[in-house]
Amino acid sequence: MVLSVIKKELKNLANPQRARILSGFFKTKRGEYGVGDIFLGITGPKQRIVAKKHLDASLNELQFLLLSKIHEYRQTALFILVEKYKKSSDAGKKKIIDFYLKNTKHINNWDLVDLSCYKIIGDYFLEKDKTVFYKLAKSRSLWEKRIAIISTYAFIRNNKFNDTLKIAKILLNDKHDLIHKAVGWMLREVGKRDRVVEEIFLKKYYKSMPRTMLRYAIEKFPEFKRQAYLKSKV
């Protein structure tokens, strides 16, 4: 019952013109990373409103949404999952963690990863063994690799940088632009809290990392220092 109501509410919010724009932005053509994704054209804030009305949705119902090719069905399912996680007991959180890790192949665009992973599995494993992130980082899946590095944002926010740096090193030579951006972003977040830690890493690896990764990592540096890194890399 909840499932059909969620779908109906989302379809009523559809914006075909926005959907066409999003289809291009999220690279849905053949050979691109978002191939097969179908957009309704609904903004994130509107999806959050729908999500907050349906926090009683079961994991089975969220599973059906995640299996959909409609991007906003999957995104709304993840908005619900994040809120459910926040309100759950330890046992409930464990069920959500297991559910999330079983469904990584359906968390298959960068916005879906970024809105959910650090808030769920990043938070859950903050004080636990982090082996799962190293397995994800070595996956063949673009999205599992992105989940691995972006999840460490939860650690960074708690001034724990070691796993971010180790996973960044694993992903240093990855070929995909979305991984370059993700790693650079997390290095930048480390630097916001401890510039010295970030620069120790950069001085060791900046010449071998992709230029996009470096640009993201040094975005907040003073201009003279940014240029010094970029010119030295050439």
N, C-alpha and C positions, 0 to 999 in steps of 0.2 A: 504493500500500500504506500509506504513512504517513498519507495523507489519511483513509482509512477507519478507521485506528486512532485518530486524533485525534477524529474524530466519535463513535466508539463510547465512548471514555473520557469525553468531555463529556456524552454522553447518559446515561451511568451515574451522573453527578454531578447530574443534573437534580433540581430541587426545585420542584414545581408551585406550592406556596404562596408561596414567595419569588418565583417567576416572575410571579405575579399582582400582587404588590406592585411589582416592578420595571416592569411594563408601565404602571402608573399613574404611577410616579415619572419615567419617561423619556418621558412624553407620547406614547403610541402611538395615541390615538384619531384619528378622521378630523378633518383640519384642524390637527392638532398637529404639532410638528416631528419626532416619532419615528414617524409613522404607518407601519404596515407592519412595524415591528420586532417580531420574535418572541423571547421570552425563555425560556431553560431554567431560570433561577433559580440560577446558579452564581456563587459569590463570586469576586472577583478573585484572592485568594491561591490558591484551588484551580485556577483557570485558569493561573496562573503555573507551578504544579507540572507541569501537563500540558505547557505550552509548553516548559519546560526539558528535558523528556524527548524533544522532537521538533525540536531545532534543525537536524536534517538535512533537514527538509522543504524542498522546492524552492520557488522563487518561483512556479512553475506551480501547485503544490499550494496554496500560500497564496492564489493568485488565486481558486481555487475556493471557499476558505473566505470570502474577502472578498465574493464574489458572492452569498453566502447571506443570506437574510432573518433567519437566527438570529443574534441579537446576539452571543452568546458565541463563535460560530464566527469572526466578524469580529474580536472582541476578542482571542481567543487567537492568531489569525493575526498581529495587531499586536504582541502580547507576543513572539512568535517573531521577528518582523521586527526589533524593537528589539535583541534579544539577538544575532541574526545580524549586525546592523550593527556592534555593538560588537566583534565578533570578526573582522570582514572586513578584507581588504586594501583599499588605496585603490581599486583596480579593482572589487572586490566592493561597496564602499560606493557607488560611482557607479551600479552596477546597481540597488542597493536604492533610491537616490534617484529614479532614473528610474521604477522600479516604484511607489514611493509617490506620486509626482506624477501618474502615470497613473491612480491609483486613488482620488483624493480624493473622488469621488462615492460611494464605498463606505465612506469613513471619515466616517460620517454620523450621529454623535451626539456630544455634548460630551465624554463620557468617552473615546471612541475617539480623538478629536482630542488631548485633554489628556495621555493616557498615551503618545503616540507622537511627536507632531510636533516638539517641541523636542529630543527625544532623537535624532531622525534628521535631518530637514532643518535644524533649528536648529543642531545640532552641525556638520553638513557645511558649511554656508555661513558659519560663524563668521568665517573669514578670507577669504571669497570674495565675489564680487559678489552683491548681495542683491536684484537686480531682480525675481526670482521672487516675493518676498514682497509687493512692491507690486502686482504683477499679481493675486495672490491676494486682496489687500485690496480691490481694485476689482472683484472678481468679483460676480456675482449670487448665488452660492452662499453660504448661511449658513455652511456648514462650511469652505469655502475661506477666508472672511474670518476665521473663528475660528482656523484653522490659521495664517494670516498673523500674527496678534497673539500667539498663544500660543507660536509657534516662537521669538519673540524672547526668551523666557525664557532660552534658551541664551546669548544675548548679555548679558542682564542679569546672569547668574551670573558673567560674565567682565567685569563693570563697563563694558559697552558699552551705552549707553542711547539713542543717537541714533535708531536705527531703530525702537525701541519708541515713542518720542515721535512720530516722523513717521507711523507707521502708526496710532497712537492718534488723531492729528489727522484722518487720512483717514476713520476710523471714528466720529468724534465724533458725527455726526448719524444714525448707523445706527438703524433702527427696532426691531431685535430685542433683547429682553432678554438673550439669551445673548451677544450682542456687548457690551452694556453691562457685563455682569458680567466678561467676559474682559478688556476694556480696563481696567476699574477694578482688576482683580486685578494686571495687569501694571504699572500705574502704582504700585500699592501695593508691588510687588516692587522697583521702581526706588527708591521712597522708603525702603525698608529699608536700602538701600546708600548712598543719597545723598538725604536729605530736601530739601536745597536745590534739586537738579535737579527733583525732583517738584513742589515748590511753585512754581517758576518757571513750569512748565507749567500747573499748576492756576490760578494767579493770572490767567493769560491766558485760560483756557478754561472754568473751573469754572461760570460762570454760564450757559454755553450747552450744557454737557454734560448728558445725562440724569441724573436724581437717583440712580438705581441705580448708575450708573457712578461718580458722585462718592462715594456711600456706601462702595463697595468701595475706592476709591482712598484714602480718609482713615480707613479702619477702625482703623489702628494709631496715629493721631494722639492726642495728649492730648485729653481730653474737651472742655476749653474751646475748643480749636482746631477740633475737629470741629463743635461747635455754632456757632462763628463762621462757618465755611464754609456750613453748612446754612441758617442764618438769613439770611445775605447773599444766598443763592440765591433765596429766596422772592420 
